[in-house]
Amino acid sequence: AGGECIVSVGGTVLYSKRGFDGVVHIAPFTCLPEIVASGILSKVKKDLGIPILTLVLDEHTAQAGLITRLEAFVDLLERRRRLL
């Protein structure tokens, strides 16, 4: 999800209820609705127990850093699934 706070937050709640392992929240740098969504998603993450990775992107975002963060998030999801 990305671009609209309501869609980002509502989608994450829905994905959690549908049993998704986690959510990748993509936000454009300086996008006010997504800045608000990130704050709300912190509470959603705690309340619903769903892992959320927020990636804030701009024209200077390095691909290598994104790949590293995504790989670490997938590792976290795999470990979490094994423990459940």
C-alpha positions as CSV (number, residue, x, y, z in Angstrom):
1,A,0.0,0.0,0.0
2,G,1.2,3.5,-0.5
3,G,0.0,7.1,-1.2
4,E,-3.1,7.3,1.0
5,C,-3.2,6.9,4.7
6,I,-6.6,5.3,4.8
7,V,-5.7,2.7,2.2
8,S,-2.4,1.9,3.9
9,V,-3.8,1.5,7.3
10,G,-7.0,-0.2,6.3
11,G,-5.2,-2.5,4.0
12,T,-2.8,-3.5,6.7
13,V,-5.7,-4.3,9.1
14,L,-7.4,-6.3,6.4
15,Y,-4.2,-8.2,5.5
16,S,-3.7,-9.1,9.2
17,K,-7.2,-10.4,9.5
18,R,-6.7,-12.5,6.4
19,G,-3.6,-14.1,7.9
20,F,-0.9,-12.4,5.9
21,D,2.6,-13.0,7.4
22,G,3.6,-9.3,7.1
23,V,3.2,-6.1,5.2
24,V,5.7,-4.0,3.3
25,H,4.5,-0.4,3.5
26,I,6.1,1.8,0.7
27,A,6.0,5.5,1.2
28,P,7.3,8.3,-0.9
29,F,9.7,10.6,0.9
30,T,7.9,13.7,2.3
31,C,4.4,12.3,1.6
32,L,2.3,13.7,4.5
33,P,-0.4,11.0,4.3
34,E,2.2,8.3,4.5
35,I,4.0,10.0,7.4
36,V,0.7,9.9,9.3
37,A,0.1,6.3,8.2
38,S,3.5,5.3,9.5
39,G,2.6,6.6,13.0
40,I,-0.8,4.7,13.0
41,L,0.8,1.6,11.6
42,S,3.1,1.4,14.6
43,K,0.1,1.0,16.8
44,V,-1.6,-1.4,14.4
45,K,1.6,-3.5,14.4
46,K,1.5,-3.7,18.2
47,D,-2.2,-4.3,18.5
48,L,-2.5,-6.9,15.8
49,G,0.9,-8.4,16.0
50,I,1.7,-8.2,12.3
51,P,5.2,-7.4,11.2
52,I,5.4,-4.2,9.1
53,L,8.4,-3.0,7.1
54,T,8.2,0.6,6.0
55,L,10.3,1.7,3.1
56,V,10.6,5.4,2.4
57,L,11.7,6.0,-1.1
58,D,13.1,9.0,-3.1
59,E,15.3,9.4,-6.2
60,H,18.4,8.8,-4.0
61,T,17.3,5.5,-2.5
62,A,19.9,2.8,-3.1
63,Q,18.8,-0.5,-4.5
64,A,21.3,-2.5,-2.4
65,G,19.9,-1.0,0.8
66,L,16.4,-1.9,-0.2
67,I,17.4,-5.5,-1.1
68,T,19.1,-5.9,2.3
69,R,16.1,-4.6,4.2
70,L,13.7,-6.8,2.2
71,E,15.9,-9.9,2.8
72,A,16.1,-9.2,6.5
73,F,12.3,-8.8,6.6
74,V,11.7,-12.1,4.8
75,D,14.1,-13.8,7.3
76,L,12.1,-12.4,10.2
77,L,8.9,-13.6,8.6
78,E,10.3,-17.1,8.1
79,R,11.6,-17.3,11.7
80,R,8.3,-16.1,13.0
81,R,6.4,-18.7,10.9
82,R,8.6,-21.5,12.3
83,L,7.9,-20.4,15.9
84,L,4.1,-20.2,15.4
